[in-house]
Amino acid sequence: DKFLFMLGLARKAGSVIIGTELVTKNLASGKIKLVIYTQNSSANTEKKVTDKCRFYGVECVKTAHDSDTISHAVGKSGSVCVLGITNESFSTQLKSLILNI
């Protein structure tokens, strides 16, 4: 899967912030260019993230992958539901892969 490969590459490049709390805290700084959340995120997490993204003017997209698959792609144990992408180039590529553009 190209999306998972690109996500792993972005993680190795240091362009991924992992976790709901870290992502929401870093949105205000303007570092995050794209927020990705998983299809099995809780309704509360989804609302929190989308509201913050809307407030700070950051694009937010939902991936069809679940948290276990995303966790594996970024090399984290446990479940990862929310990711912040800090690199403009990675964010553009990942968004186009999610939206199949």
N, C-alpha and C positions, 0 to 999 in steps of 0.2 A: 504494500500500500504506500503510494507516494506521499500521502499526507503524514503518515506515521514516521516515514523515513526523514522527511523534512523537519518534523517536530523534534526528532532525535538529534538532527544536525543543529538545529537552533539551540537546543539544550546544551550541546557540547560547546557551542560558540558563546555560551553565557548570555543568550538573548531571551531566556524564559524565566519568568517569576512564577513560582508554584504555590498554590493554595489561596483559598478565598480571602483570608485575612491579609496576607501580604499583597495580593493583587489590589484589594480595595484601598489599602493604605497607600500604595504607590500610584494609584490613578491620579491623585491630586498633584503629584510632582510633574506630570506630563511625560514621564519616561515610557509609559505603556502606550503602544500604538494600536494593539488589538487584544481583545479579551476573548478567550475561547472557553466554553463550558460544555460539559458532557451531557449526553442525552438522558442519563440517569441521575442528574443533579436533582437535589430536593427542590420543591417549589419555593421554599424560603431562600435557598442559595441563589436560585435563578432570579428571583425578584430583587434580592439585595444587589447582585452583580449588574443586572440590567439597569436598575435605577441609578446606581453609581456611574455606570458608563454613560447613560443619558445625561446626567448632571455635568460630567466632565467632558462630554463630547467625544468619547472614545467608542469606536465601533466594537460591537459585541456579537459574536456568532456562536450558534449551537452546533456541535459536531454530532454526527450519527454514531460515533464510537462511545463505548461506555468507559467508566472511570478506571477499570482494571486494565483495559487496552492502552489507555493514555498513560497510566502509571508505568506500564512496561516500556512504552516508547520513550519516556523521559528518564527511565532508570531509577524510579522511586518505588519503594515498597509501600504497601497500603493503597488507598484509593485517592486519586487526584481528580478533582471535579472541575477546578478552575485554573486556567493558565493565563498569564499576561505575557505578550510578546513585545519586547522592547526595541527590536530592530525593524526599521521600515520595510526593508527588502523581504525579510522573512514573513512579516505580517501580510504583505501583499500576496506572496506566493501561497501561504497557508490559507488565507481567505479565499483565493481563487480555487484552491483544491477542495475546500469545504463546500463552496457554492457551485462547483463544477463549471467554472467560467472558462 
